[in-house]
Amino acid sequence: MEITATELKSRFGKYLDISRVEPVIVDKTGRKTAVLISYEEYKRLTELEDAYWAQKAIGAEQEGYIGTDKSLAFLKENNA
């Protein structure tokens, strides 16, 4: 669902309710500027993002990345 910022301002409660079942895209001056989503959807998306970055970190470690602390320690030891 797409609405204008003015419409959102006028009927905020209504669009909060709608956002519980579908995203509400807010258009301001002809540009899509925001999306109102439910808290449950927000949590789901952040959990997906966390899982994605966790997999990237595991892959980096398997390829030999040793981490920031060990990298800095190595640089200090070999730069003295």
C-alpha positions as CSV (number, residue, x, y, z in Angstrom):
1,M,0.0,0.0,0.0
2,E,1.3,3.5,-0.9
3,I,0.1,6.7,0.8
4,T,1.3,10.3,1.0
5,A,3.0,11.7,4.1
6,T,0.0,14.0,4.6
7,E,-2.4,11.0,4.5
8,L,-0.2,9.2,7.1
9,K,-0.2,12.3,9.3
10,S,-3.9,12.6,9.1
11,R,-4.7,8.9,9.8
12,F,-1.6,7.6,11.6
13,G,-3.5,5.1,13.8
14,K,-5.2,3.5,10.8
15,Y,-1.9,3.0,9.0
16,L,-0.3,1.6,12.1
17,D,-3.0,-1.1,12.1
18,I,-2.6,-1.7,8.4
19,S,1.2,-2.0,8.8
20,R,0.6,-5.0,11.0
21,V,-0.4,-7.0,7.9
22,E,1.3,-5.3,5.1
23,P,4.0,-2.6,4.5
24,V,2.8,0.9,4.1
25,I,5.0,2.9,1.7
26,V,5.1,6.6,2.4
27,D,5.5,9.1,-0.5
28,K,6.6,12.6,0.3
29,T,6.7,15.2,-2.5
30,G,6.7,12.5,-5.2
31,R,9.4,10.4,-3.7
32,K,9.1,7.1,-1.7
33,T,10.7,8.1,1.6
34,A,9.8,5.6,4.2
35,V,8.1,2.2,4.9
36,L,6.0,1.5,7.9
37,I,6.2,-2.2,8.9
38,S,5.1,-4.2,11.9
39,Y,7.5,-4.8,14.8
40,E,7.3,-8.6,14.0
41,E,8.4,-7.9,10.4
42,Y,11.2,-5.7,11.6
43,K,12.4,-8.4,14.0
44,R,12.2,-11.0,11.2
45,L,14.3,-8.8,8.9
46,T,16.9,-8.0,11.5
47,E,17.2,-11.7,12.4
48,L,17.7,-12.5,8.7
49,E,20.4,-9.8,8.5
50,D,22.1,-11.1,11.6
51,A,22.1,-14.7,10.2
52,Y,23.5,-13.4,6.9
53,W,26.4,-11.6,8.5
54,A,27.1,-14.5,10.8
55,Q,27.5,-16.8,7.8
56,K,29.8,-14.2,6.2
57,A,32.0,-14.2,9.3
58,I,32.1,-18.0,9.4
59,G,33.2,-18.0,5.7
60,A,35.9,-15.4,6.4
61,E,37.3,-17.4,9.3
62,Q,37.3,-20.6,7.1
63,E,39.3,-18.6,4.5
64,G,41.9,-17.6,7.0
65,Y,40.7,-14.3,8.6
66,I,42.0,-14.3,12.1
67,G,40.1,-11.4,13.5
68,T,40.8,-7.8,14.4
69,D,42.6,-8.4,17.8
70,K,45.0,-11.1,16.4
71,S,45.6,-9.0,13.3
72,L,46.6,-5.9,15.4
73,A,48.8,-8.0,17.7
74,F,50.6,-9.5,14.6
75,L,51.1,-6.0,13.2
76,K,52.5,-4.7,16.5
77,E,54.9,-7.7,16.9
78,N,56.2,-7.4,13.3
79,N,56.4,-3.7,13.2
80,A,58.6,-3.2,16.3
